[in-house]
Amino acid sequence: MVTAELMTDLCSLLPKEQIVSSHISDSALGNNGRITVFPKTEQEISSILQYANGRAMKVNIMGAGTKRGYGGITDSADLLMSLEKYHGIIDHSPGDTIVTVKAGTIYQDLQNYLTKHQQKVPLDPSLPAAATIGGVIAANDFGPKRLGYGSARDMVIGLRMVYPDGTIIRSGGKTVKNVAGYDMNKLYIGSMGTLGVISEITLKLRPLKQYESLILLSFPEGNHENILAFTINILDSTLEPVALEVINPALAEKLIGIPAYTLAISFEDVESSVHYQVDFVKRNKPESAALSIFEQNDAEKFWDSIATLAPNGRQSHTETITRAALKMGVKNLDVLQIIKDSHLLQDSHHLNVESHGGLGTGLCKVYLSGAQDDVVSAISTLQGVAQNLGGYAVVTHLPLALRQQMEVWGEKPTHFFLFDGIKAKVDPKRILNNGRFVGGI
């Protein structure tokens, strides 16, 4: 029950219309709040956290809600802070190729704005039309083009953070050539909002691509040796693909109608350079592989389809089937083993399994759907596979009831004490996004 005193206190910090005394309508994923607050300014964020910290109240942070099934083992905190009303471009310097933006800005809205200036943020996260830029950075999200684009840690040059006690700090700067002191940005990127609330982000930009070609090589015989040999040939060549993604048969059938292991190779550059690289692939491809080429808009549509695959917190979760998503990291060529093993789960666990992974990055995404017990068993199997390969498997989407039963982050790493020590220093009362990072931090 929400007390009248608490509501009165919150109304002294925010206008009444920015406070909602209720749960999110769909609570199956947890990470809700008994009261939801919608700050519109950085000072309001600071005031809310200062108030909550002084009373040791738990606070969950949410952008657009796409990642509510990622970490956390409680249904509701005392407060849910939604940043959906805290959005907009703060500063854009086209000549210096940097932009500063509020954390609650929808990623696609930012890209649409930059397109007018022939620029872009060189990331390709999941669900760009729904996810906020703050959520992308907090989760260190990525897509198939991480091979060519790099990660959020490569693009962020400055952050403004609001610590759990309300203190506002800045890390990094607003110039690309910023080399003074420690790069504190990397401490916060990927920390899932457990160290503070990201309020502003300054990012490096790139010009829009001039031309793109996507080559799809389908291997009907499923000969993994052929795929591996060809991949090594590409990686050892002078080619510069922005994506070198292997896709399992179930996902390939969904995307292009061919149920076969498929390599998706994307090139972005001036048109002559792209055609040169495409011709190289044509000349050197295995004879048994079927080749398709998508140009420009068709290539974009293919990658857009990949970006919308993930189950997320904005979907209704009243279905009878259970949906899960995993992020897995291994040595780059071991990705093929992950994709193969995940595909075999379709028959052994009676699931629908869609998976893809970067043969140049070692990063995979696996999506499972089916009966609850089968999904849980499959997750355990994949975590074991990753561990045997010297990698990791993190569950990035799962209903709350199942997250409470398993270690979604896998086993604690040997350096866990460092993470825990930083959390204890920054957030000694552990009020912020409690339990949403490695080892329940």
C-alpha positions, 0 to 999 in steps of 0.5 A, spaced: 500 500 500 502 506 498 502 511 503 499 518 503 506 521 506 510 518 500 505 520 495 506 527 498 513 527 499 514 525 491 509 531 489 514 535 492 519 533 488 515 532 481 509 535 478 503 530 480 502 528 473 509 525 473 507 520 478 503 514 477 501 509 483 501 503 480 504 497 477 506 496 470 500 492 466 504 486 465 508 484 471 510 477 468 517 480 467 518 483 474 523 489 475 517 493 476 515 499 481 510 500 486 510 507 484 512 509 477 516 516 476 517 520 470 522 525 471 523 530 465 530 533 467 536 531 470 535 535 477 529 531 478 532 525 477 537 527 482 532 529 487 528 522 486 535 518 487 537 523 493 530 522 496 530 514 495 537 513 498 536 517 504 530 512 506 534 506 503 528 505 498 529 500 492 529 504 485 529 500 478 531 504 472 527 503 465 528 507 459 522 504 454 522 497 457 525 493 452 530 490 457 525 488 463 526 481 462 534 482 463 536 480 470 533 482 476 529 477 481 524 481 484 517 483 482 517 490 484 522 495 487 519 501 491 520 506 485 520 505 478 524 511 474 522 511 467 526 516 463 521 515 457 519 523 458 527 525 459 529 525 451 532 530 446 538 532 443 542 536 447 548 538 442 550 536 435 556 538 432 556 536 425 563 538 423 566 535 429 562 529 428 559 528 435 552 528 438 550 529 446 543 526 447 539 525 453 538 518 455 531 517 454 531 518 447 529 513 442 535 510 438 531 510 432 529 517 433 536 519 434 538 516 427 533 519 424 535 526 426 542 525 424 540 522 417 538 529 415 546 531 417 548 525 413 551 522 419 549 516 424 551 513 430 555 507 428 551 501 432 546 496 430 542 494 437 536 490 437 529 493 437 532 500 435 525 503 434 523 502 441 530 501 445 532 508 448 540 510 447 541 510 454 538 502 455 543 500 449 549 503 452 547 501 459 546 494 456 552 494 451 547 492 446 550 490 439 548 487 433 551 483 427 555 489 424 559 490 431 565 487 426 565 493 422 562 498 427 565 496 434 561 496 440 558 502 445 565 502 449 568 504 442 563 510 440 561 513 447 566 519 449 562 522 455 557 520 460 553 524 465 551 520 471 547 521 477 549 517 482 545 513 487 545 519 492 543 524 487 550 526 486 551 528 478 558 526 475 561 527 468 566 522 465 570 523 459 568 529 455 565 532 449 571 531 444 574 525 440 581 526 442 580 526 450 585 522 453 586 525 460 586 520 466 582 514 466 577 512 461 571 511 466 566 511 461 567 503 460 565 502 468 558 504 466 557 502 459 554 495 460 553 495 468 545 495 467 544 501 471 547 498 477 552 504 478 548 510 477 543 513 472 545 515 465 543 522 464 547 524 458 551 521 452 556 524 448 557 519 442 562 519 436 559 519 429 560 517 422 558 519 415 552 515 412 554 509 408 555 510 401 553 503 398 551 497 401 551 489 399 549 483 403 551 476 400 548 470 403 551 464 402 547 458 403 550 451 405 544 446 403 549 440 405 550 443 412 558 442 411 561 446 417 568 444 414 566 448 408 563 454 412 569 454 417 574 454 411 571 459 407 570 464 413 578 463 415 579 465 407 575 471 408 578 473 415 585 472 412 584 476 406 584 484 405 576 484 405 573 489 410 566 486 411 562 490 417 558 483 418 560 476 417 554 472 421 552 465 421 545 464 421 542 457 423 537 453 418 530 455 422 532 463 422 535 462 415 528 459 413 524 465 416 528 470 413 530 468 406 526 461 405 532 457 405 532 452 411 540 451 411 546 454 415 547 461 411 553 466 412 551 473 411 556 478 409 555 485 409 560 490 405 559 498 406 563 503 402 564 507 396 560 503 390 566 501 387 570 498 393 563 494 395 563 491 388 570 489 388 569 485 395 563 482 392 566 479 386 572 476 391 566 473 394 563 470 388 570 468 385 572 464 392 565 461 394 565 454 395 561 450 389 556 447 393 554 454 396 548 458 393 549 465 393 544 471 393 546 478 393 541 484 396 543 491 395 542 497 398 534 497 401 534 490 400 540 489 405 537 494 410 530 490 410 534 484 412 538 487 417 532 490 420 529 483 420 535 481 424 534 487 429 527 485 431 527 478 433 529 479 440 523 477 445 522 484 449 519 487 455 514 491 451 511 485 448 505 482 451 507 476 455 500 472 456 502 467 451 502 459 453 509 458 451 515 461 454 520 465 450 528 466 452 534 470 449 541 469 450 547 473 449 553 468 448 561 469 447 566 465 445 572 465 441 570 467 434 571 461 430 567 457 435 561 461 434 559 455 429 559 450 434 554 454 438 550 455 432 550 448 431 549 446 438 543 451 439 540 448 432 540 441 435 536 443 441 530 444 436 529 436 436 532 434 443 528 439 447 522 440 442 523 448 441 523 453 436 530 456 436 533 461 432 540 463 432 546 467 429 553 469 431 559 473 428 564 469 426 569 475 426 567 477 433 565 471 437 558 474 439 552 470 438 544 471 440 540 465 441 532 465 441 528 460 444 521 459 445 517 453 447 514 449 453 517 452 460 521 446 462 524 445 455 526 452 455 530 452 462 533 445 460 536 448 453 539 454 457 542 450 462 545 446 456 547 452 452 551 455 458 555 448 459 557 449 452 559 456 452 563 454 459 566 448 455 569 452 450 571 457 455 566 462 453 560 465 457 552 465 456 548 470 459 540 470 459 538 477 456 530 475 456 526 470 461 520 471 465 521 473 472 519 466 475 524 462 471 530 468 473 528 466 480 530 459 479 537 460 475 543 463 475 542 468 468 549 471 468 552 464 469 557 462 474 561 468 478 567 470 474 574 470 478 574 478 478 567 478 481 570 481 488 572 487 483 565 488 481 562 487 488 567 492 491 565 498 486 558 497 487 559 497 495 563 504 494 558 507 489 551 504 492 553 502 499 545 501 500 544 497 494 538 501 492 539 502 484 537 496 480 538 491 485 540 484 483 540 486 475 548 485 474 553 479 475 552 475 481 546 479 483 549 485 484 
